[in-house]
Amino acid sequence: MGRRNSPLPLYTEVPILSTGAEGMAIAKVDGLVVFVPFVVPGDVVDIQLYKKKKNYAEGRAVAIRQYSGLRVDPECPHFGVCGGCKWQAMRYDAQLEAKQTQVRDNLERLGDVDCSKMRSICGSPVTMYYRNKLEYTFSTKAWRTQEEMLHENMPPANGALGYHIPQMFDKVLDIKHCALQADPSNAIRNAVREYVLAHGLDFYDIRNHTGFMRNLVLRNSTLGHWMVIVIVAYEDNGKLFPLLDMLRDKFPQITSLQYIVNDKWNDSYSDLEVHTYCGSPYIEEQMEGYNGSPSLRFVVNPKSFYQTNSIQAQRLYGFVAEFAELQPDDLLYDLYTGTGTIALFLADKCRRVVGIEYVEEAVADARVNAERNGFSNAVFYAGDMAKVLDEDFVEQHGRPDVVVTDPPRAGMHQKVVDQLLKIAPRKIVYVSCNPATQARDLKLLSEKYEVRRIQPVDMFPHTQHVENVAELVLK
């Protein structure tokens, strides 16, 4: 017989000390660091361990013995099961303080950056219903809570439409109400679920690659535009089109109704054709210009990237413009430009903008956005940043006076850092969604640059995620 593992211990009346990585909170028991989700610093809890390593453990709070003064009642009915908003039970001012500390700790510890003059984090004026994009998954594997499994009258789950349970790729929590996107987001999702169940459309089984209904994507803008994308596993217009007709007739708010056929094993759809069923093939977003500049309108296609907190995007770009301090004759490079939102936000403050982006569809959007907003001084190029930004490119387009860089979470490739050190623009404004990789890159750039202003921005209330803007000036 195989050896049985010893049951992991239950620790009682353990104080929660602080916030930690990935939205977890931190406790210490007998010198062991224990990570616990869905609790707040100052709580005193009983912790059941479910993973134990040499230097740390992970557990769940099975009872709260004493409530923290930082605790508030979460608005979302799925809090504690859905892993999307782990800090929703913590007061918002405490969330902001934790994010400010996260940025400072990463920059000082990993980047040797002097943070003594770091500005206070810019909080979001709206902390609920602030997202403009949500993606849901259909699954035959519905996640049930312990309470639901013990409920004698609970009917069997026919499938789920919602979010993946953390660390369980095939389990999906059926979402009844999400507090992240404004109405009619919840009504649209619930109507789709009711229709699918009533008409016997089968949910997708990710393990066996069977089933029809795969994903549902909802996007909206501050202009009141709504895009709905229904993603199915194979082409069957007899099944799909009546569902789309229901959405069109029941929700006149939908200005762009799309569908995608995805017969791949993975859920990515960036390489797939999008079909417009009715309405426009895109929605539009508007952003006020900076410091007297006219407002901008951006086309947002089904595959377009746009900051998911529209109100905070305006503020974030304002800090970028402030730090850039562009002059009328400046040449600006915008690295990882996406659909060109930052580039066009700054275009009327300088002589010329050159944007570079890996995704070709995003570059196409950037060019459309430049034309629609009347900017003839903005050009955009597609390609791998580490390959495009070479000496020939700089010789062709000119040495930039200012560079704005907004890389993905992994930060900048070493070749990009080396090229920036070689180009040596007067100033670099570094926007990051990951303070750890930003700190790594700032340390590499410190060979020629010093960090002056630092501005954290909270784009995602109730999560551990934080955006940060750093101003680098040539020594």
N, C-alpha and C positions, 0 to 999 in steps of 0.2 A: 504493500500500500504506500501511496505517496505521503510525504510529510505534510501535515496540515499547518497552515500559517496561524500564528497566535493572533487572537482578535486584537485590534488596535484599541488603545485606551480611550476612555471618556474622561475629560478634564472638566472639573466643576468650578464655577465662580471665578472665571478667568477674565481679567480686565483687558479690554481692547485698547491698544496703545496708540496706533496711528494708522494712516492709510498706507497702502503698499502698491506693488506693481499689478497691472492688469485689473485694477478696480478692487483688488482684495484689501482687507484690513489685516493688521498685524497684531499678534499676541505673542507672549513669551511664557513658556512653561519649562521649568527646570533647565533654563539656558537654551532651550530649543525654540527657534522661531516658527510660529504657526501662522499660516495664511488662511483667512476665513472670509468668505463673501457675504454680502448683504447685512453687515453690521457696521456700527459707527464708533469712532474713537470715543471712549468714555463709557460704552456699554460694558456690562459685566455679564458674561455668558457661560453656558456649559457647551463644551466643544467635543464633538465626536470626530476623532481622526478617521480619514479614509485613505490617506497616503502618508507614509513616513520614510524619509531618507535620512542620511547621516547628519546633515546640517539643517534640515528644515522638515516641516510637515504641513499637510493640508487637511483642513477639517471643516465641518459645518456646525453652525450654532443650532443646537437642539432645544435650547431654552434661554431666554433672556432674563437674568435675575435682577438686573438693575438697568434702567434706561438712561442713556446719555442725554445731557442737556443739548447736544447737537442734533438729536434725533427729531425728525418730523414724520408725519404720516404720509407714506407714498401715495401718489394719486393713481398710479397704474394698478389695476386689479391683478396683473400677472407678476408683480414685483416679488422677487424671491425665487421665481422659477425661471422666467425669461432672463437671460444674461445680459440684456442690452443696456440697462440703466442701473448699474450696481450701486450708484451713490444716491439714488432717489430718496432714501430714508435719511439723508444728511442735509442739514441746513445749507442753503445755497452759499452763504458767506463762508462757511467752513469748506465747501467744495472749492471755492476760489482760492482760499488760503492754501489748501492742499496742492492745487495745480501750480500756484506760484512757487511753492516749496519744491515741487517736482522739477520745474524748469531750473531753479537756482541750483539744486543739488546736482543735476546732470551737467550743467555748464561748468560749475566749479570743480566737480570731482573728475569729470572726463575731459573737459576742455581747458582747464586752468584759466577760466575766464573770470575777470573781476566783475562781480555782480552787485557791487555796493551801490551802484546808481540805477539798478534795474527798476523800471517803472512798475506800478501796481497793475495787476492783471485787469484787462478790460472784460467785465462781465457781460453776459447777454441780457438785454432788456426783456427778452421773452425766454422763459425756461421750459415751457410746455408747448407742444404743438408748433415747434419751430422748424422741423425738417421739411424740405421740399422734395424729398425722394425716399421711398421705402420699397424694399423688395421682399416679397413673400414667396414661400415654397409650399407646393402641394406634396403631401407624402402619405403613403399607406401606413406609416409608422407614427401614430399619434402618441405623444408623450402624455402619460397620466401621472398626476401627483399621488402621493400616498393616500391623501384624503379621498380622492376620486376612486382609487382602487378599492378602498374599504367601504365605499358607499354602495349599499345593497341595490338601490334603484337606479344606479348609473348605467345608462344604455351602452352597448359596445360602441367603440369608436369606429366610424366608417372611413376615417381619414382625417387629415389635419391640413389647414391652410394657415401658415404662420411663420414663426422663426425657428431656426435650428437650435436645439438645446446645446449649450457649450460642450465641446469635446465629444459630441455624438453626431456624426455626420448624417445618420439615417433617421434620427428622431426629431420630430417637429412639434412644437407647442402650438396648439390651435389657439389663435388670438381672437378674442371677442372684442376687445377695445384696446387700441394702442394710443398712448398720450403723446406721440411724437409728431403726428401730422394732423393738420386741421381738417374739419369737415369739408367735403363728404367722404374723406378717406376711409373711415371705419364703415360707413354705410355701403360704399362700393365693394370693399372686401367681403363684408358679410352677405351682400346680395349675390356676389359671385359664388361664395360657398353654398348658399341655399339653392341656387340654380343648379350647380354641379351635383349636389346630393339628390335634388328632386328629379333630375333628368338622367341619373345613373351614369354620369361621366366618371370614368375611373381615375383615381389619383395615381400619381407617378410612384413607382417603386424603384428607389435608387439602387438597391442591391441587385435586382433582377432586370433592370432596364426595361420595365414594362409600365403600361399605363399611359393615359392621354394628357392629363392636366399637369403641367410642370411648375410654372412660375407666374406670378402676377407682380407687375411693377407699376407704382403710382408716383407721378411727378406733378408738381404744381408750381406756380409762380406767384409773386406778389401782385401781378396784374390780373389774377383770377383765372388764369389758364390752367387746364387740367389735361394731363396725358395719362392714358391707361394702356399698358402693354400686356397682352395675354400671350403666354408662351406655352406651346403644346409640343408633344413628343413626336407627332407625325401628322401628315396632312389628312384632314377629314373635314371638309367644309360643312358637311351635313351636321356634324357635331358642334363645330366651332361657331359658325355664322349665327345660329339662333342665340347663342350666348352673347355675342357681340351686339346683336340687335337689341337684346334686353338692356344691355348697358347703355346703348345709344338712346333708347326710348325712356329709360327710367332716370337717367342722369344727364340732363341737358347741359350741366356744367362741363362735361367732357368736351374739350375742343380738339383733341387729337386722340383717336382710337386706333391702336396698332396691334398687330399680332406677328409672332415669330414662330417658325417651325424649327425645333431643336431636336435632332435625332442623335446627338452625340451623348457620350457617357457623362460629360461634365455639364454644368449649368451656365458656363460662360457663353455670351451671345455676341461678343464684339466682332466675330468673324461671320456672322449670319445675316441673311437678308431680312430687312424689316418691311412689312407690308402695311400700308395705310388703309384701314377699312373705311373710315369716314373722318371728316374734318381735315385739319392741317397735318402735314408730316412732322411738324415741330410745334413747340410752344415758345413763347417769348418771355424774357425776364428783363426788368428795368433796374438800372442802378443810377443813383445821382452822381454827377461828376464831382471832381475834387476841387475845392477852393475856387468856385466860380465857373468851373467847366460845365458844359451842357450835359444833361443826363444821357445815358447810353442804353441801347436796347440790344440784347443778345439773343440769338437763335439757340434754342436748346433742343437738340435732336435726341432720339431714344438712346443713342450711344454716347452723347456728349457728357463731359464732366463739367459740373458747375458746383460751386461751394454749396453744401447742403443746408446751411443756415444763411438764408439770403440777407437778413438784417445784419448779421455779424460780418458777412463778406464785405459789405460796404465799409464797415469800420476797419477791418483788416487791411483792405486796399488803401484806405486813408493813411494808415501808419506807414505802409510801404512808400506811398508818395511823399509823406513827410520826411522819412529817412533818406529817400533818394535825392532830394533837393536838386532836382533837375534844372538845368539851364537851357535856354532856347536853342543853343547850338549843340547840345549834347547828342551823342549817339548812344542809344540804350540797347543792350541785349537782354531779352527776357528768356531765360532758360527754363525748360519744362513748362512751356507757355500754355499747354492745354488748348482750350478754345479761344485763347487770346484775351481773356478778361483783364488780367493785370496789364498786359501790353497796351490795350486800348484805353484803359483807365488812365494811363500815363502819356498816351500818344500826343496830346496837344500841349504837353509841357516840355517837349524836346524836339529836336530836328528830325530824328528818324528812330524807329523801333525795329529791331530784328528779333523775331521769335523763333525758337526751335522747340520741336515737340516730337516724340517718338511715334504717336498714333496718327496715322495719315488722315483718318476721318476727323480728328480734332483740328488738324491743320486746315482742312477744307472748311470747317465751321469758322475758324479764326479769320480766314480770308473773306467769307461771307459777312461776318460781323464787322470787319474793317470797312467793307464796301457800304454796308447798310448804315454805318455811323459816319460815313464821309471821310474816312482817314486814308489818304493816299501815301502817307509817310510810314505805314506799317507793312512789313513783309514777313512771311512765315515760311519755314522750311521743316520738312519731315525727315526724321532719321534718328538713329541711335546717337544720343548726345556725345558719348565718348568717341564716336567716329566722325560726326559732323563738325564738332567744334575743334577744328585743327588749324594749323597755320595757314593753309590755303583759304579756308573759309574766312579767317580774320583778314587776310590780305585782300580778299575780294570785297568784303563788306565794311572793312575799316575797324580800327581798334576802338572798342567801346570806352566811353567815359564812365559809364555806370552799368553795372550788371545786376539784374534781379534774378534770383534763383529760387525756385519753389519745387524741390525734388520730391519724389515719393518717400515713403517711410524709411527705405533703406539708405537714404541720403545720396550724396554725389559719388560717382565713380572716381577712383583715384586719378584716372586720366583727365577727368574734368577739372578736378582740383589742381592738378599740375598745370593744365592749360590756363586756368585763371591766374595762377602765380606767374606764368610766363607773360600773359597779356597785361596784367597789372593795371586794371582800371582804377580810376580815382576812388571809386567806392563800390562796395558789394552790399546789396540788401538781401539777406538770406531769410526766406520764409520756410518754416518747418512744421510738420505735424508730428515730429518725433524728436524731442529734446536730446535724446541720447546720441542719435546719429548726427544731429546738428552739432553737438558738442565735439564729437570726433572730428568733423570737418573744420570747425572753427580752430581747433588745435593745429590742424595741418596748415590752415591759411595764416596762422599767427606768424609764420615765417616772414610775411610781408605786411600783415594787417593787424590792426588793433580793433577790438570791439568797443564801440562807444555806447550807443543807446540799445536797450533791450526792452521789448514790449510783448509780454504774453497776452494772448487773446483766447477767451473761452468760446469755442465754436460749438461745443457739444455738452450742454448742461446735463448733469446727472451721470456722466461717464468720466472716466479717468483721462480722457483724451484732451490735449491742449495744443494750441497753435502758438508759435513763437516767432517774432520778427527781430532780427539782429542787424545792426548797422556796422559794417566793417569799413574802416578808413585806411587807405594806404599810408604806411609809416613814412 
